[in-house]
Amino acid sequence: MIIPGGSDFPVESPNPFHGIYAAVARRPRSGEDRGWQPGQRMTREEAVRSFTTWNAFASHQEEDLGALTPGKRADLIVCTDDVFTCPEERIKEIAPLLTMVGGEVVYTRGDSPLRSLEPRGD
């Protein structure tokens, strides 16, 4: 089954890690809500796929987007934590340190050790 992920921006944050956390934990980011039905949890792999490969498939862009494979755009982020191994509660706090679109660095967080990878305006 393919379940594409996303947000209802501008109603909620477009941060994909908030959606991944909700899919994995089946809890809101703060507080408790008994309506979240823990039996509908996704694995971490399923939740990440829902925002990457499955989302590309649902938008008919799977030939160009959704995975780091030869021939596809090199759109990727380097994160502050590993979504697959960090404690569940930390998933919602993950943030990008570096963003690449089409193989080009377009964002580097100010305190990131990856700042040296930014293109220089020579």
Helices and strands as residue ranges (DSSP letters): H 16-25, G 34-36, G 38-40, H 44-51, H 53-58, E 76-79, G 88-93, E 96-101, E 104-108, G 113-117
